[in-house]
């Protein structure tokens, strides 16, 4: 058995959870080396060799630069944006406020709230992970609007998964992931320095010899290993799997929660930003991932479903009508959380209002990339 005990432990800890972390481990470890050592990993982890081969096959597929991609990757589902649209001769349209350029011409849901290369590799298969949620979302929102959502468990599950999806597939998650990557690399260096056996194993694989590496060779091995991990990040492979992991984890977190459906009172409406899931602590001052309030520790997790309806996680299922003041607070949080754009119904009393919360940061005469 040539594999180091630490590698066994790492994979064994990852295997009970979503498979994406195990795939990232295999990619970092080296797919070819992992495949050679699958019998050893099977004995150490209790997982069948067939299942380990399946993970290795997935690692090959997900890291294939020729894998099919999708250029237009919406961070807010079109099914959700369409709820804020008005039919026109040019198709569905909604009012648009740009964080950079202010009030803009009306837009279609197809043209906004998307990021080219959000997932840079194997993006077609990645989108298929949550495709069913987006396909079923319109029907689920219709049931919520009609007041019979809780009579349809499949629609309840879709709404919960839609919350998880819009939390995980977001500007905030991507920004946090990329910002923390240098911290991860430093931690990986420290981990390797504390595992002489693994470094000796890597040294033997490289040299074919039996002597222990020198201190200089150890540092060279560490930087070589870290460079391999960094290449996974730079290529987009690591994030391709992490965003799916975040989605599955968020879905698990919300699966057993109840849903509160909140109606806006007469004269009030909800708008929606391009980071539509709001997470906040009890004070309301610490919001979103960047504010230190991830979905698992938030006291409020809420997302607009239409101009008249908002959903929030709760201990039990219920319907409520909100006061206008609270609707305005939720709308303020939407505008403050947005990265590029905020949308609302054409003719809404909210048209022109977002600039009172966040005045545009750039000249309105330029064209913004949406």
C-alpha positions as CSV (number, residue, x, y, z in Angstrom):
1,X,0.0,0.0,0.0
2,X,1.6,3.2,-1.2
3,X,-1.0,5.8,-0.4
4,X,-0.5,7.9,2.8
5,X,-2.9,7.6,5.7
6,X,-3.8,11.3,5.5
7,X,-5.1,10.8,2.0
8,X,-7.3,8.0,3.2
9,X,-8.6,10.1,6.0
10,X,-9.3,13.1,3.8
11,X,-11.3,11.0,1.3
12,X,-13.1,9.1,4.0
13,X,-14.3,12.3,5.6
14,X,-15.6,13.6,2.2
15,X,-17.4,10.5,1.1
16,X,-20.5,10.7,3.3
17,X,-21.4,14.1,1.9
18,X,-22.1,15.3,-1.6
19,X,-19.7,13.8,-4.1
20,X,-18.4,17.1,-5.4
21,X,-15.8,17.4,-2.6
22,X,-14.6,13.9,-3.3
23,X,-14.2,14.8,-7.0
24,X,-12.2,17.9,-6.1
25,X,-10.0,15.7,-3.8
26,X,-9.3,13.3,-6.7
27,X,-8.5,16.2,-9.1
28,X,-6.1,17.6,-6.5
29,X,-4.6,14.2,-5.8
30,X,-4.1,13.4,-9.5
31,X,-6.7,11.3,-11.4
32,X,-4.1,8.9,-12.8
33,X,-2.5,8.3,-9.4
34,X,-5.9,7.9,-7.8
35,X,-7.0,5.3,-10.3
36,X,-3.8,3.3,-9.7
37,X,-4.5,3.3,-6.0
38,X,-8.2,2.7,-6.1
39,X,-7.9,-0.7,-4.4
40,X,-6.0,0.9,-1.5
41,X,-8.6,3.7,-1.2
42,X,-11.4,1.1,-1.3
43,X,-9.9,-0.9,1.6
44,X,-9.3,2.2,3.7
45,X,-12.6,4.0,3.1
46,X,-15.0,1.1,2.9
47,X,-16.3,2.4,-0.5
48,X,-16.6,0.0,-3.4
49,X,-14.0,0.1,-6.1
50,X,-16.9,0.6,-8.6
51,X,-18.1,3.7,-6.8
52,X,-14.5,5.1,-6.7
53,X,-14.1,4.5,-10.4
54,X,-17.4,6.3,-10.9
55,X,-16.0,9.3,-9.0
56,X,-12.8,9.1,-11.1
57,X,-14.9,9.1,-14.3
58,X,-16.7,12.2,-13.1
59,X,-13.4,13.9,-12.4
60,X,-12.4,13.2,-16.0
61,X,-15.7,14.6,-17.4
62,X,-15.7,17.7,-15.2
63,X,-12.2,18.6,-16.1
64,X,-12.4,18.1,-19.8
65,X,-11.7,21.4,-21.6
66,X,-13.8,20.1,-24.5
67,X,-16.9,19.6,-22.4
68,X,-19.9,21.4,-23.7
69,X,-20.4,24.9,-22.3
70,X,-23.3,27.4,-22.0
71,X,-22.3,31.0,-22.6
72,X,-25.5,32.6,-21.1
73,X,-25.6,31.5,-17.5
74,X,-28.4,33.3,-15.6
75,X,-27.8,33.9,-11.9
76,X,-31.5,34.7,-11.5
77,X,-33.8,32.1,-13.2
78,X,-35.8,33.5,-16.1
79,X,-38.8,31.7,-14.6
80,X,-38.5,34.0,-11.6
81,X,-37.7,37.2,-13.5
82,X,-40.8,36.6,-15.7
83,X,-43.0,37.1,-12.7
84,X,-41.9,40.8,-12.7
85,X,-42.6,41.2,-16.4
86,X,-45.4,42.9,-18.3
87,X,-46.5,41.6,-21.8
88,X,-45.6,44.0,-24.6
89,X,-45.4,43.8,-28.4
90,X,-41.7,43.0,-28.0
91,X,-42.4,40.2,-25.5
92,X,-42.2,40.3,-21.7
93,X,-40.5,43.4,-20.3
94,X,-39.6,44.7,-16.9
95,X,-38.3,48.0,-15.5
96,X,-34.6,48.0,-14.9
97,X,-32.3,50.0,-12.5
98,X,-28.6,49.7,-13.0
99,X,-26.4,50.1,-10.0
100,X,-23.8,51.7,-12.2
101,X,-25.9,53.8,-14.6
102,X,-29.3,54.4,-12.9
103,X,-32.7,54.0,-14.6
104,X,-32.3,52.1,-17.9
105,X,-34.7,51.1,-20.7
106,X,-37.1,48.2,-20.0
107,X,-35.5,44.7,-20.5
108,X,-36.4,41.1,-21.2
109,X,-35.6,38.4,-18.7
110,X,-33.5,36.7,-21.3
111,X,-31.0,39.5,-21.5
112,X,-30.2,40.3,-17.9
113,X,-29.0,38.8,-14.5
114,X,-26.5,36.6,-16.1
115,X,-22.7,36.3,-16.0
116,X,-20.6,35.0,-18.9
117,X,-18.3,32.2,-17.7
118,X,-19.8,32.0,-14.2
119,X,-19.0,28.3,-14.5
120,X,-16.2,28.2,-17.0
121,X,-15.9,24.5,-17.7
122,X,-18.5,21.7,-18.2
123,X,-21.2,24.3,-17.7
124,X,-23.9,22.5,-19.7
125,X,-23.8,19.5,-17.3
126,X,-23.6,21.9,-14.3
127,X,-26.8,23.6,-15.4
128,X,-28.5,20.3,-15.7
129,X,-28.0,19.7,-11.9
130,X,-30.6,22.4,-11.2
131,X,-32.5,22.4,-14.5
132,X,-35.5,20.6,-13.0
133,X,-35.9,23.3,-10.4
134,X,-36.0,26.0,-13.0
135,X,-38.4,24.0,-15.2
136,X,-40.8,23.5,-12.4
137,X,-40.5,27.0,-10.8
138,X,-43.3,28.8,-12.7
139,X,-45.9,26.2,-11.7
140,X,-44.7,26.3,-8.1
141,X,-45.0,30.1,-8.0
142,X,-48.4,29.9,-9.6
143,X,-49.5,27.6,-6.8
144,X,-48.2,30.0,-4.3
145,X,-50.0,32.9,-5.9
146,X,-53.2,30.9,-6.0
147,X,-53.0,30.1,-2.2
148,X,-52.7,26.3,-2.6
149,X,-49.0,25.8,-2.5
150,X,-49.0,23.7,0.7
151,X,-51.4,21.2,-0.9
152,X,-48.6,20.3,-3.4
153,X,-45.5,18.9,-1.7
154,X,-43.7,18.9,-5.1
155,X,-44.2,22.6,-5.5
156,X,-43.1,23.2,-1.9
157,X,-39.9,21.3,-2.6
158,X,-39.3,23.3,-5.8
159,X,-39.6,26.6,-3.9
160,X,-37.1,25.5,-1.3
161,X,-34.7,24.3,-4.0
162,X,-35.1,27.6,-5.8
163,X,-34.1,29.4,-2.6
164,X,-31.0,27.1,-2.3
165,X,-30.2,27.6,-6.0
166,X,-30.3,31.4,-5.9
167,X,-28.3,31.4,-2.8
168,X,-25.6,29.2,-4.2
169,X,-25.5,30.3,-7.8
170,X,-24.7,33.9,-7.0
171,X,-22.3,36.8,-7.3
172,X,-21.8,36.6,-3.6
173,X,-20.7,32.9,-3.6
174,X,-18.3,33.5,-6.5
175,X,-16.8,36.6,-4.9
176,X,-16.3,34.8,-1.5
177,X,-14.9,31.7,-3.1
178,X,-12.3,33.6,-5.1
179,X,-11.5,35.9,-2.2
180,X,-10.8,33.0,0.2
181,X,-8.7,31.0,-2.3
182,X,-5.4,32.5,-1.2
183,X,-6.3,31.6,2.4
184,X,-7.0,28.0,1.3
185,X,-3.7,27.7,-0.4
186,X,-1.9,28.9,2.7
187,X,-3.8,26.4,4.8
188,X,-2.8,23.7,2.3
189,X,0.9,24.6,2.6
190,X,0.6,24.3,6.4
191,X,-1.2,21.0,6.1
192,X,1.5,19.5,3.9
193,X,4.3,20.8,6.1
194,X,2.7,18.9,9.0
195,X,2.5,15.7,7.0
196,X,6.1,14.4,6.4
197,X,4.8,11.0,5.3
198,X,2.9,12.4,2.5
199,X,5.8,14.5,1.3
200,X,8.1,11.5,1.4
201,X,5.5,9.6,-0.6
202,X,5.3,12.3,-3.3
203,X,9.1,12.4,-3.3
204,X,9.4,8.7,-3.9
205,X,6.8,8.9,-6.7
206,X,8.8,11.6,-8.4
207,X,12.3,10.1,-8.0
208,X,11.7,6.4,-7.8
209,X,14.2,6.4,-4.9
210,X,13.9,5.5,-1.2
211,X,15.6,8.4,0.4
212,X,13.7,11.1,2.3
213,X,13.5,14.5,0.7
214,X,15.7,17.4,1.9
215,X,14.1,20.5,3.4
216,X,14.5,22.3,0.0
217,X,12.9,19.3,-1.8
218,X,10.0,19.3,0.7
219,X,9.3,23.0,0.0
220,X,9.6,22.3,-3.8
221,X,7.0,19.5,-3.4
222,X,4.7,21.7,-1.4
223,X,4.8,24.5,-4.0
224,X,4.3,22.0,-6.8
225,X,1.2,20.5,-5.0
226,X,-0.2,24.0,-4.3
227,X,0.4,25.0,-7.9
228,X,-1.6,22.0,-9.0
229,X,-4.5,23.0,-6.8
230,X,-4.2,26.6,-8.0
231,X,-4.5,25.4,-11.6
232,X,-7.8,23.8,-10.7
233,X,-9.0,27.2,-9.5
234,X,-7.6,29.2,-12.4
235,X,-9.1,26.8,-14.9
236,X,-12.6,27.0,-13.3
237,X,-12.7,23.3,-12.5
238,X,-12.7,23.7,-8.7
239,X,-15.5,26.3,-8.7
240,X,-17.5,24.2,-11.2
241,X,-17.8,21.5,-8.5
242,X,-17.9,23.8,-5.5
243,X,-21.0,25.7,-6.8
244,X,-22.8,22.4,-7.2
245,X,-21.7,21.4,-3.7
246,X,-23.0,24.7,-2.3
247,X,-26.4,24.1,-4.0
248,X,-26.7,20.6,-2.7
249,X,-25.7,21.7,0.8
250,X,-28.1,24.6,0.8
251,X,-30.9,22.3,-0.4
252,X,-30.2,20.0,2.5
253,X,-30.2,22.8,5.0
254,X,-33.6,24.1,3.8
255,X,-35.3,20.8,3.1
256,X,-37.0,20.4,6.5
257,X,-37.9,24.1,7.0
258,X,-41.3,25.5,6.7
259,X,-42.3,28.3,4.3
260,X,-43.9,31.6,5.0
261,X,-45.6,33.3,2.1
262,X,-45.8,37.0,2.5
263,X,-48.2,39.2,0.5
264,X,-47.5,42.8,-0.1
265,X,-50.4,45.0,1.0
266,X,-52.4,47.1,-1.4
267,X,-50.2,49.9,-2.8
268,X,-47.0,48.1,-2.1
269,X,-44.9,45.8,-4.3
270,X,-41.7,43.8,-4.2
271,X,-38.8,44.3,-6.5
272,X,-36.0,41.8,-7.2
273,X,-32.2,42.3,-7.5
274,X,-29.6,40.1,-9.1
275,X,-28.8,38.6,-5.6
276,X,-32.4,37.8,-4.7
277,X,-31.9,35.6,-1.6
278,X,-31.6,37.8,1.5
279,X,-30.0,36.3,4.6
280,X,-29.8,38.4,7.7
281,X,-29.2,38.1,11.5
282,X,-31.8,39.1,14.1
283,X,-30.5,42.7,14.0
284,X,-30.9,43.1,10.3
285,X,-27.4,44.8,10.2
286,X,-25.4,41.7,9.1
287,X,-26.7,40.5,5.8
288,X,-25.5,38.1,3.2
289,X,-22.4,35.9,3.0
290,X,-20.1,38.9,2.9
291,X,-21.8,40.2,6.0
292,X,-21.1,37.0,7.9
293,X,-24.6,35.6,7.7
294,X,-24.7,32.5,5.5
295,X,-27.9,30.6,5.0
296,X,-27.2,28.1,7.8
297,X,-27.0,30.7,10.5
298,X,-29.4,33.4,9.3
299,X,-32.5,34.3,11.2
300,X,-34.2,35.4,8.0
301,X,-33.9,33.8,4.6
302,X,-36.2,35.4,2.1
303,X,-36.6,35.7,-1.7
304,X,-39.2,37.6,-3.8
305,X,-41.4,35.4,-6.0
306,X,-43.4,38.2,-7.7
307,X,-44.3,41.8,-7.2
308,X,-47.0,40.7,-4.7
309,X,-45.4,37.7,-3.0
310,X,-42.2,36.9,-1.1
311,X,-41.2,33.6,0.5
312,X,-39.2,33.1,3.7
313,X,-38.0,30.0,5.5
314,X,-39.8,29.4,8.8
315,X,-40.5,26.8,11.4
316,X,-44.0,26.1,9.9
317,X,-45.9,26.8,6.8
318,X,-48.1,29.9,6.8
319,X,-49.5,32.9,4.8
320,X,-49.2,36.5,5.9
321,X,-49.8,40.0,4.7
322,X,-46.9,42.3,5.5
323,X,-47.0,45.9,6.5
324,X,-45.9,48.4,3.9
325,X,-43.0,49.5,6.1
326,X,-41.6,46.0,6.1
327,X,-42.0,45.6,2.4
328,X,-39.9,48.7,2.0
329,X,-37.2,47.4,4.3
330,X,-37.1,44.1,2.3
331,X,-36.9,46.1,-1.0
332,X,-34.1,48.2,0.5
333,X,-32.1,45.1,1.3
334,X,-32.6,43.8,-2.3
335,X,-31.2,47.0,-3.7
336,X,-28.3,47.1,-1.3
337,X,-27.5,43.4,-2.0
338,X,-27.6,43.8,-5.8
339,X,-24.3,43.7,-7.7
340,X,-25.4,45.1,-11.1
341,X,-29.1,45.4,-11.5
342,X,-32.6,45.6,-9.9
343,X,-35.8,44.8,-11.6
344,X,-39.5,45.7,-11.0
345,X,-42.8,45.6,-12.8
346,X,-43.4,48.2,-15.5
347,X,-45.6,50.9,-14.1
348,X,-44.7,49.9,-10.5
349,X,-44.6,52.7,-7.9
350,X,-41.1,51.5,-7.3
351,X,-39.8,52.7,-10.7
352,X,-37.3,55.4,-9.9
353,X,-37.1,54.5,-6.2
354,X,-33.9,52.4,-6.1
355,X,-31.7,55.5,-6.8
356,X,-32.8,56.9,-3.4
357,X,-31.2,53.8,-1.8
358,X,-28.2,53.5,-4.1
359,X,-27.5,56.5,-6.4
360,X,-25.9,55.3,-9.6
361,X,-22.1,55.1,-9.5
362,X,-21.4,55.9,-13.2
363,X,-22.6,58.0,-16.1
364,X,-26.0,56.9,-17.5
365,X,-24.8,57.7,-21.1
366,X,-22.7,54.5,-21.3
367,X,-23.9,51.0,-22.1
368,X,-23.7,48.5,-19.3
369,X,-22.8,44.9,-19.6
370,X,-25.7,43.2,-18.0
